[in-house]
Amino acid sequence: MELSKQKTKVITDPRRYTWLIYGEEGIGKSTLASQMDGTYFIATEPGHKALEVYKSDVSSWAEFKDVARKLISEKHEFKTVAVDTVTNLVDFCAASIYEEHNISHMSDLDWGKGFSLVRDEFKRVMIPLCNAQLGIVFIAHDMLREMEFRGFKRDVWQPNMIKTARTVINQLVDFIGRMYVDTIKEGDAMHRYRFITFAKHPDMVTKDRLGLLEKQGDIRLPKREAMWATLMAYFEKEKDKQNRKEITSG
């Protein structure tokens, strides 16, 4: 393999990045993913009856690998792959390792070997998918888990999956956003709204590799049918600000 003679170009199209969107069941995570450009769903659980989408229903790790291979290697018009949910997909991956090694849990193998086998297998399949010329969005439910920071314990919202897979996913994704519902007062009335945040927060796992959406703090998504458009409007606004700043400073 020869050394590269050209620098890589910065990808500015948000549809080419890798996303992890997590939140409570039924909040609209799948709807948000369906609004991305040319989305193909790899569905590991029911829940798409209210959506018109292209999808493959999978119930095993082998089925997932087959669909992923086709999306990577075969010619098609899809531009985004939604794994819905990655929570179940991790279970499929673990089950394949259990069957292969005739065990009932990762801890059944000595010295953490079971955890390593699941991690390595999950990573082996995920990296080519994330390196394909496709946008990727992983969808997960959320969970509240007690974490310890510098001797202090606090409850933190995070994607609902085992730590072995969460570590792999966190390394691969460019954006991690949590969707949630909150009640706010407007005038004399209280209203419930859907929000998503990518901003650094002590009580939530979030990430924004570009530092664009995190500047918006908690983003209100007022219309279910325009959630992705709302996000992209903020994305483009911050990208334009960044470009103007670079031109001015240059």
N, C-alpha and C positions, 0 to 999 in steps of 0.2 A: 504494500500500500504506500502510495506516494504522499508526501507532506502537502498540505493545502497551500496554494499560492495566492489565494484570495480570502479576504475577510468575509465572514458571514454577514448577511443583511438582517437588520432588526425587523422582526415580524410585527407589523402594526395592526393586522387584521385580528380582532378579538375572537373570531370564529376559528382561528387556527391554534388557539391555546387550549390547554387542558384545565378543566374546571371540576371542582367537587362542590356540589350543592347539597346541603343537608338541612333537615328540619322535621317537624312533626308530620305525621301521616295525614294526607289529604290537603296539605296547605298550598299545593300548586307546583311542586318541584318538577313533576313530569310535564305539566303544562308549559312551564318555563323552557324546559329542554326542547319541547316540540316546536317552539317558536324560533329556535336557532335555524341556521341555513341548512336545508337538505338533511334533516335529521333521520337517522335510522336507529331504531330502538332494539337493543338486546335486552329482552324482558325476562327477569328471573322471578317475577311474581305477578299476579293479576293486578289490575288497577288502571287499565287504559281504555275502558269501555266508553268513556266520555270523550276520547280523543281519536281523531282520524290520523293514523300514523303508519309508516312502514315499520314492521318489526318482525323479529324472530323470537318466539317463546322458547326458552331453554330451561332445562331442569337438571342439568349435570355439567360438570367441568368439561367433559369431552364435547358436548354440544356447543358450549360457549367457544371452545378453541376452534371448532370447525367454522362457526359463523365469523369469528374474528379473523381467521385465516382468509376467508373469502373476501371480507371487507378490505383487507390489506393487499391481497394479490390480484383479485379479479377487477375487471373494468366495471364501473358503475357511476351513477350520478350523485351519490350521497356525499355530503361534505362534513357531516357531524355524526358521531356515534355516541348514543346515550346508553350507558350501562345502568339499568334500573331494576333492582337496586344492586349496588356493589356489596351491600351488607349480605345479601343472600349468595352472591357470587363467591364471596370468601368462604362461606360454608360449603359450597360445591367443591371448591378447591381443596379444602381440608378433608372432605369426605373421600375424595379420590386418593389422597395420601393415606388415609386410614385403611381403605380397601387394599391398596397396593402393599402396605406393610402389615396388614392383619392386626390393626390396633383399634381402640375405641376412642382415643383422645391423643392429642399431641404430647401430653405429659407421660404417655406410656413408654416412650423411648428415652433412654438415659441421656443425661448431659444436655438436655434441651434440643436433642436431634430432631424431634418431631416438629417443634416450632420452626427450626431452620429449614426443614424440608418443605413445609407449607410456604414459608416466606420465599424461598428460592424458586419454587414452582410458580407461585403467583407473580413474582417479579419477572421470571423468564417469559411469561406470556404477555404481561402488561407492557413491557418496554417496547417491543415491536409495534404494538397497537398505538402507543403514545408517540412513537417516532414516525408513524405513517403520515401522509399528507392529508390529515383529517383533524377536525376539532374533536375533542373528547370531553364528554361530561359524565362524571360519575355521580350517581344519585344515592343518597343514604338517608335513613331515618336518624334522628338525634337521640342522645342519651345524656343524662346528667350524672356526672361521676365526680367523686371527691378526689381532688388532687392536692399534692403538697408542694409548696414553693417556699424554699428557705425556712423550713420549719413551721410554716403556717399552712393550714388546710382550708380549702374552699371548694365549693361545687362549681364545676366547669361544664358547659355544654360542648359536646363533641360528636363527631360521626359515630354511629353505632356499628362498630366492627371490632374484631379482636386487635390487640395492639400490634401483633405481627404484621397484619395487612395494613393497618392504619399508618405504620411507619413507612411502608413502601409507597402507598398512595400519596402521603404528605410530601414525599420526595419528588414524585412525578408531576404533581399538579402545579399550575401557575396561580390559580385562584381558588380560594376556599371561602364560600359564602354560606351563612346560616340564615334560613328563612324562618320567620316567627310572626306571631300575631300579638299586637299590643293595643291597649285601650288608651286613647288620648282625649283630652278635653278641648273642645272647640266651642267657644262661646259658653253657653249654659248646658250644652249637651256633651255626652260621652260617645265616642265613636271607636269602633274596632277596625284597625287597618293591618294589612299585610306589609311586612318589612323584610329587607334583606340587608345584611351588612358584611363587608369585607375588611372593616376597620379593625385595628388592634384593640382587643378587649380582654380584660382580665378574667371574664366569665365565659368566654367563647373561644373556640379554636377557629381562627380566620387566617387568610393569607392573600396578599396581592403583590405578585412579583414585580409588576410594573409601577405600583404605587399610584394608580389612577383612581380606581373605584374606592379605595380605602379613604381617600380625602373627602368623600361624600358622607361619611359616617353611616347612620342608619337610613337607608334609602326606602322611601315609601313607595309601594307598588299599588297605585289606586285602581288600576284596571287589570283584571285577570287576563284579558285577551291581549294586553300590550306590555306584559312584564319585561320581555326581552328588549323590546323597543325602548322602554324606559331606561333600562340599564345601559343600552348602547348610546343613548343620548348623553348620559353622564360621561361615558367612556370617551366619546368623541369630543365633548367639551373640554375635558381635562387634557386630552391628547393635543388639541389645538393650542391650549394654553402653554403646554410644554414646548411645542414647536415654535411658538412665537418667542418664548423665553430664550430658546437656543439660538434663534436668528438674531435677537437683540444682543445677547451676550457674545455672539460670534462677530 
